[in-house]
Each structure stands twice: as C-alpha cells, then as structure tokens.
Amino acid sequence: MFGRLLLLSCCCAQLLSASGALGFAYVNGTYRSDGRSVRGNATLFDGTMIETEEAPAKLDLDDGTRAWLTPHSKIRVTARRLLLLEGLSEVHSVGSHDLAAGSINIRLKSDSITRVAVDATHGATVVSVRGTAAVSNANGVLVGSIGVGQSVRFTAYEGAAKIVQSSGCLERRGDGFALTDRVTNVTFRLNGRSLDDAVGRVISIRGYQEGQRADGTPTVKVTAVDHDGNISCGTSAHRPVLVAAARAAGGMQAPATKPVLNLVVVEGDGAINNIQQRTAREPIVEVQDENHRPIAGALVLFALPRSGPGGTFPNGATTLSVTTDEQGRAVARGLRPNDQSGQYNITVTASYAGATATATITQANAIAAAAATGAAGAGAGTAAGGASGGGAAAGGLALGSKIAIIAGVSATATVGGLAASGTIFGGSSGEPAASR
C-alpha cells in the first residue's frame, strides 16, 4: 500500500512538471481563480491569481512550499514568488519561493514560517513564526531582518530613496562604528562626526545610504545624531517598542487558556447610504473579553462584497483592517457606497491572542436624499468566537509613530497579534478540506 502511495505521489509530481503546473489550490467553498468563479480545487500555473471569498484556502506548490490564505485575501502565484495583494497569508517555506507584499520583498528561508498582512494603504505587516524573514525593498536593499515573535509594518516612504533614519545601540567595530536598528534588526556601518562620545549608548541617527559592504551591511553617512535621553545599551529601556510588542503578543506562544471574544456592533447596522452623495454610515464595533471588558489592540477586519451593492474603503479596497483603541473600538473609516442599489453585508472579524469572533453588519445603498441619515446603526449584532474560529485581520497595526526609515521604506514595530493567532489557519496541520 505504501509503495502504491509513493508511486502515485511521484506520478502527480511528474504530471505537474510536464504540464507546467506549479501546484494546487484547495478551498472548501467558492473563490475566484484568474477572475473566474470556482468551487473546490484548482491547478496553479505561473501567474495564477487566487481571490478567496468567505472560506480560507490552502496552496500546495510542487516544490514543497505551502501557503494559507484567510477569507477575503488575494495572491498571485509565480514560479519563484508569491505576491500577496490583499488580506493575510501564512507561508511554510522550503526556501524556493519569495513572498512579495506592498513595497517589500521577503526572502523566506528554508523551514521558516512567516505571516504577512496587507492593509488598505498597501502597508505590509510581517511576523516571523519560525526562522528569520529577510525583508528588502524593490532595489534589493535589506530593510528588515525579522526574528521570531517580532512584528513590523513596512510601507513606502515618500521621500529620498537613500534616506536612513534609525535608532539603536552604537558600537565600535574595528576602525568604525556600527548601529543595529532596534525595530528592523538591520545593522549599519556609520560614518560621520560626533559618534565617539556616543559609543555604548542608544542614539537616533539620520543620514543617507552611501553603499553596501561586501557582507551586505549598508554604510550610512550620518548627518544628525540624537542621544535619545542618554540611555545606556543593555538597559530595559534599550528596546522599549519591541518589549511592548512582545508583551502584547504574549511572546511566541499563545496563552494556555485562549480568551473568548465578544464582537459587538456599536454603529452602522441597518444604515441606508446615499448613492448620489457618496456618503455612508461608518461601522463601529467593540471587541470585548468574556467579562465584556473592552480589549485594546485587537485586530479587526472589515470586508465588503466584491460585487453587487456595496462600497469601498480608502484606495478602492474592499477590506480594511484596524486595531482597537483603548475603549476596545474599531471604526471602518472612509467607507463610500458604490452606485448599485440594494442591501449588502459587511463581514467583521476580530482576532486577539489566538481567539477570533465574527459579526455581520447589514447596510443598504439607495438613491434618496435622506438615505445617508437612515436607520441608526446601534445594532445588537454580537458574536462570540473561540479559538477555532475562521477568518483573520490584516495589517495597519502601528504601535506608535514611524521610527525607522531605510532606503525608501519606513518601518514600525507593531503589536504582535498576528504572532499569536495561529488558529485562524486552523492550526499547524488543519488545512482547508479539499472539495471533490
């Protein structure tokens, strides 16, 4: 029996190779493959686009790479790269494929597990679950080295391509100076004045990239130095942002007892939006724990229909991801109705510390002067989800202001909710069932 299975596996691999196929997509529901509505399995070729709807998906590539997609995600598969355009994906790599998202490219090392979320502003949040993810810009310049449990959001920097703004511990190395950024873990070799007196202390520098050393280390000409409150290297204040992120994530391990989430619709349910004025009632939800106390820092994804009556979020996106504020609330700002009349649902998914919860907000588009002031949105739609819930939140998870700019990319340490939410993928072995 084992011999037959082995022979069948070899035959499948040979068929894939002969047909030019790269692998298969498995979805226990409907989705779109290259713009066509599909249900069940689909063969992946170079350039295939997969868009999930209400069900998650699993991609099995013939080189051994595996990728999971949450609902309302979009990814393009090529022979050497996975290009995540929307939503959230987890990739188990064998070192053969790269992963691109937003303005960055991620070199996935063998036996690594990486989660990436793309938000409505095309920022990409990267979380390493296992191994290290090397992040580079479009020109191949290293802008991040993401270690296990670290969560960093990258986005395009609207400024000079070689500007560097970084903060970290200044060390003396040989006849020069080195600084490792405390958010991205990228090490720079520094040139400039006013550095001798800062060795052994945390500083912020601003300058421009001069080039790269043979080992790939960027060299930076420093134009400005800030001593960051005279903090010594190695103190508890040395890496304050990452410490806060690690605490929020609960480290790499999800809590032994996962919380139960309550997702309450505060505003927007039952609203009637004005098509002529392009105005809409912005949905507001509140994430609560099992004792109905608000949870700050939870990840919330609002998903609109991709066709028919509905609308868009900023930049024309049909999904929007935010984190809850101190009151546990998330607002879907920038919602604009489309030009199609009728009722539609907004699917809302919250994720925190490995638990998820979902809710549905119903709105309608109408051509009426009073449409935008229609029904009040204080719906009672509440849903509780445990650790087995499906769905996930994407990026847009900045913990604070941008504190690192490297070669045309800005980077921000974020709360590590994506690191502790493995259950959104059904666990490490729970891929979507293949429909036959």
Secondary structure, DSSP 4 states (H G I P E B T S, - for coil): -HHHHHHHHHHHHHHHHHHTEEEEEEEEEEEEETTEEEEEEEEEETTEEEEE-SS-EEEEETTS-EEEE-SS-EEEE-SSEEEEEEEEEEEE--SS-EEEETTEEEEEPTT-EEEEEE-TTS-EEEEEEES-EEEE-TT--EEEEEPBT-EEEEEE-SS-TTEEEEEEEEEEETTEEEEEETTT--EEEEE-SS-GGGTTBEEEEEEEEEEE-TTS-EEEEEEEEE-TTTPBTTSTTSSHHHHHHHHHHTSSSPPSSPPPEEEEEEE-TT-EEETTTTB-PPPEEEEE-TTS-B-TT-EEEEE--SSSS-EE-GGG-SEEEEE--TTSEEE-TT-EE-S--EEEEEEEEEEETTEEEEEEEEEEEE--TTGGG-S------EEEE-TT------S--BSSS--EEETTEEEEEB--GGGG-GGGGTSSS-PPPPP-
